[in-house]
Amino acid sequence: INPTGSSMGFLNDVGFGAIGPLRNENHTPYAQTWSLGFERQFQGSVVIDLEYIGKKGTHLYFGGDNQLDILGPEIESYTPDQISNLNSYVDNPFSGIITDPNSTLSSPQVQAFQLQLPYPQYSYVTTDVPAVANSTYHSLQITAGKNYSNGLQFFASFVWSKSIDDSSVDDDNITWLGSFLSLQDPNKPWLERSLSTFDIPYVFQLSYEYDLPVGRGKTFFGSMPGVADAIIGGWKTNGIWRLNNGRPLPMFTYDGTSLPTYGAQRPNILGTPRRNHKSGWINNYFENPEVFQLPDLYALGDTPRTIGSVRTPTAFSVDLSMEKVFSFEKLRKGTQLEFRLEAQNAFNHPIFGTPDTYVDDPNFGTITYTSNGPRQVQVGIKAYF
């Protein structure tokens, strides 16, 4: 069957989902970045850089805000009985006109709200994700680095930042870094503005390579016998250390009832949530869980898209390794053996996952998983000849 093109006019896709771009949606996303920094080199070839970086995103893609067949904002003032009537089934005026059995609009009855939509002849209407979101980012970034000399090289960084946006997913609605699609009130997308779902205020990271000062000619045991030096001397160690606090938490309702065509209902918030730091916090993450309340039927919850007063648990990870090259030049020129011992999550420290944030779920505030595995140790041997 050949494509119908535009020959069917407004009858195209009737009874099914209408999908396509809009002519007037032609904003071009752009970002503005500014920075101010200072750099200085100290003794030992250590370079320290202090920098402020700011960024503003304009006309960014607003994930989830591409549904056009939604009820207008007047529905928010309806009584629960009126909204319940919208969910009831009524005679379908399209029955007999839309005859394709694969269409939900070919049945004898449809829900009443379907007939009050802007485009009731379609099962849904979606467009390209509109470029109507905005974002701001501010950060203080401190780095210290040293090129390899005297047996040591390292790079350390500390970032103090804050990121705010309307939507934390990209133009293809791909969730990343814990992001998610969220739009409780599709008629007021600007209410989604909050901390970015990936906002992490503090991040410290250190990576280094260090030749241990042990062995012949070194600071410690510099005159040890050659045999002992072949075993004990000449080792070097590497490490990657990272410490960061958590992401802000999104709050949901488990048994909430949202308005027809609206997004999932959020809870109401009656105060400032606090994290529980006492014993057993894994099963009771919130010190005052009563600040979250289930809204009335069809009501819009007033909790922001994300909250920053309580975040996911702090993450701490360390990967370490040791290596040594054993030379066998006396046996054969150019022959050597490289031995390497690596430990991922060297301290066997768990990184706890996100607690259950469905406020009316029996497991609310419980962490049920870790986002990293146990310590893993591996040994590698490489021969050169």
N, C-alpha and C positions, 0 to 999 in steps of 0.2 A: 504494500500500500504506500503510495507516495505521500509525503507530508502535505498537509492542507494549507500550510503557510498562513496568509491572512484572509483566505477566501471565506472563512466562516465568521469573520468579524468578532463580535462580542459573544458569539456562540462557541467560540473555541474554548475548550477545557471545561465547559459547563457540566456540572455534576461531579467534577473532580477538582484537584488542586490546581490553582493558577499560579504559575511560577515565572518570574521574569524581572528584568530591571525596569527602573522608572527613568523617564527622560530627564526629569528635573533633579535627579540625584547625581550631581556631577561635581561634588566637592572633592578636592584633592587633599589627601592627608599630608600633613607636614609636621616637622619637629624643629624647634628652635633650641639651641644649646649654647650655654655660656659657661665660662670657667675663669678662675683666677688661681694661680699657683705660685709657689716658691720652691726652689730646689737649692740644696747646698751639699757640697762634698766635705766630709770630715776625714780625720786621720784614719789610716787603714783602708782607704778607698771605699769608705761607706758613704753612700749617697742617700739623703733623706729628701723626700718630696712631700709637700703639704699643698693640697689642692681642694678648692671648692668647685663643685660641678652642679649646674642647674640645667633642667630640661623641661620644655613644655611641648606637649603634643596637642595638635589641633585638628579637628575633623578626622579623628581616628575612627576605625570601624567599631561599631557598637554591637558586639555579639548578642544575638537573641532579639534585637529590636527590628526584626524584619518581617513581623507579622502584621498584615494590614486589616485582616478581617476580624476586628475586635469590637466589643461593645464600647460605647462612649463613656466618658467620666460620670455622666448622670446616674449610671447604675450604682455608683458608690453611695448615693443617698436613698436607694431603695430600701424598703423594709425586708427583713428575712423572708416573710411570706411572699412578697413580690418576686424576690430572687428565686425562691423555691418554685414559683409558678413558671419562671423562665426555664427551669430545668425539667419541667414536666413535658410530656409529649402531646403534640397537637396534630391535627390533620395537615398533611404535606401538600401544598398547592403545586409542587413540582411533580408529584406522582402522576404518571401517565404522560408527562411531557419529557422528563428525564427517564428514559426506559432502560438504560444500560444497567443490568443487575449488579455490576461491580461498583456502582456508585451508591454511596450511603444516602444520596438524595433521591433515589428511586423508590424508597420504601414508602408505605402509606402514611407513616407518621415521622415527624422529626421533633427534636426538642425546640421549645418555643423561642429560645434565644437565637436559634439559627435564622429565623425570619426577621430578626431585628438587626442583623449584621449589615455592614455597608454593602457587602456582596453576597447575599444569601444564596445565590445560584451556584456558588462554589463551595466545596468542602473545606477549603482553606485558601488563603492568598498570601504568598510570601514573595519578597523581592530580594535583591542583593542586600547584603548587610549595609545599612546606611553609615555614612561617614559623619556621625554627629557626636561622637564621644570626645572627651578631652582628658588630659592628664598633666600632672606636675610632678617633678622629682627634684629633690635637693639632697646633696650629700657632701660630707667632709671626708676626704680620702687621704690617708697618710701611708706612705710606703717607705721602706728602708731596704736597700739592697747593697750587696757586696759581691763583686766579681771574684772569681777564684784566685786566691793568693794566700800564702802561708797555710795551705791545707784547708781553707774554709771558704765557702760561698753560701750566701743565703739571700732570701727575699721574704720580707714580712710586709703585711698590709693590714690596715684597719679601716673599715668603712662605717661611717655613721650616716644614715640616710632615712628619707621618708618619701614614700611614693603614694600618690592619690590619683584615682581615676574613676571613670564612669563604668568601664567594662574592662576586664582583665583578660580578654581572649582576642585572638587575632582575626583577620578578615575571613578566614575559613572556618571560624567557630571551633578551632582546635584548642582544647583545654591543655594547659601546660603549667608546670610548676605549681600544681595544686589549684589552678584556676577552674572556674566553672561558669556556665551560663546562668544568669540570674536577672529577672526582670519582674518584680512583683506587680507593679502598676505600669502596663504598657502605654497608658495615656500620659504618664509623667516619668519618662526615662531619666530625667535629671535627678530624681530622688535616689538613684543608685550610686551617686557619688560618695565614695568612702575610701578608706585605705585600700590600696591594691591588694589583691589576694596573695600576691607574691612579696609583699612588703616585709623586709627583714631589717630592722633598725641597726643592729650591730653585727658585724662580721669580722673576725680576726683569723688570719691564716699565715702560717709560717712554713716555708720549705727550705731545706738546707742540705748541704753535703759537707762532711767533716772528716778529714783524715785524722784518725785517733793518734795522739802523741805518744805512742807506745812502740818501742822497738829500737833497733840500733840507730844511733844518731838522732833519736827523738828525745823529748823532754823526760820521759819516764823509761827506765831500764835501757838507757842509751848504749850500754856496753854489754848487753846480754849476748850469750853465745849465738853463733850463726844458726844452729839447729833450732834453738828456742825462738830466735827472731823469725825464722821461716814459718813458724806456727803461730806465734803470738803477735809479731809485728806486722805493720803494713795494712792493717784493717781500716776501712772507712765506713762511715754510717751515713744513711740518708733518712730523711723524715719529712712527712707532710702532716701538719697539725692544723686543725680547723675547729673554731668555736663560734657558734652563732645562736642568737635567740630565735624564737619561733615566728611563724607567720600569724597574721590575725585570723580570728575564727569567724566563719559564717554560721549563723544560727538558723535552724529550720524547725518546722512543726511536723510531727509524725502523723497525727490525725487531723491536721488542719483542713478547713474547707474554704477554698478560695472562690472568688467570683468567677462566673463563666467567662472564658477566653482570657482571664488574667493568669499571672504566674503563681507559683506556689506561695502559700501564705507563710509569713514570717511571724515569730512571736512578738509580744509586747515586752518592753524592757522598763522596769520600775526603778532602777538604780544602777550603780556602777558594779559590774561583775568583778569578782576577785578570784584569783587562783588559790586553791588549797595547797599549802606547802607542808602539811602535816603528814604523818605516817598514813599510808593507805590512799595517797592522792591518786594513784593509778585508777582506782575504782570510784573516786569522788573528786573529780578534777576541779569542780567549782566549789568555793567556800560558801557562797551564798546563792545556790541554784534557784532560790525562790524569787530572784529578781526577774526571771523569765516566766511569762505567763502566756497561756494559750489564748489567743483572741477569740472574740465571739464569732459565730458563724458568719462567713463572708466578709468579715472586717479585715482591713489592712493592718498588719502588724507594724509597729514603729521601730523595730530594731534595724539598724543600718545593715547594709549588705555584708560588711565585716565589722568586727569589734577589735580594738587594739588593747583594751585593758587586760584581757586574758588572751594569751597566744598559745600556739602549739609548744610542746616542751623544747627546751634548749637542746641543741645538737652539738655533740662533741665527738670528734673522730680523730684517730691517729693511725697513720700507716708508717711503718718503720722497716728499714732494711739494713743489712750489713754485707759487705763484700770484700773479697781479697783476691789478689792475683798471685798465684804460685808460679815462680819461674823455674823452667827446666832447661835453661840455656846450656848447662854443662852436658846434658844428654844430647840435645839437638838444638841448633840455633833457631830462635824464633818460637820455640815450644813453650807454652804456658797454659796454666789451668785457672779458669776464673770460677770462683765459688761465690754463690750469692744466697743469702737467707732473707726471706721477705715475710712480713707479718701484716696482713690487712686487719684493721680494727685491733691493733696490737694489745690494747688494754681490755679487750672484750667488753667494751662499754656499749650498752644498747642505746639506740636512738628511738625514743618512743614515738608512736604515731599520733594522729589526731584523735582527740576524744570524741565520743558520740555527742553531736551537737543538736540532736532532735529533742527539743525540750520536753516533749510529752512521751518520749520513748522510755520504757523501763530501764534501758541501759544508758540513759543520759549521763554524760560525764565520765563514762568508762572508756579506758584505752585498752584495746584488744589486740594490738599488733605492734611490732617494731619495724622501722623502715630500713634497718640494716641487718646483716647476718652476724653470726658469731665470729670469733677470731679465726682467721684462716692463715695457716703457715705453709709456705712452700720453699723448697730448696731447689736451686738451679746450679748446674755445673756445665761449663762450656770449655772445650779444649781448642787451643790454637796450635797448629803445627805446619 
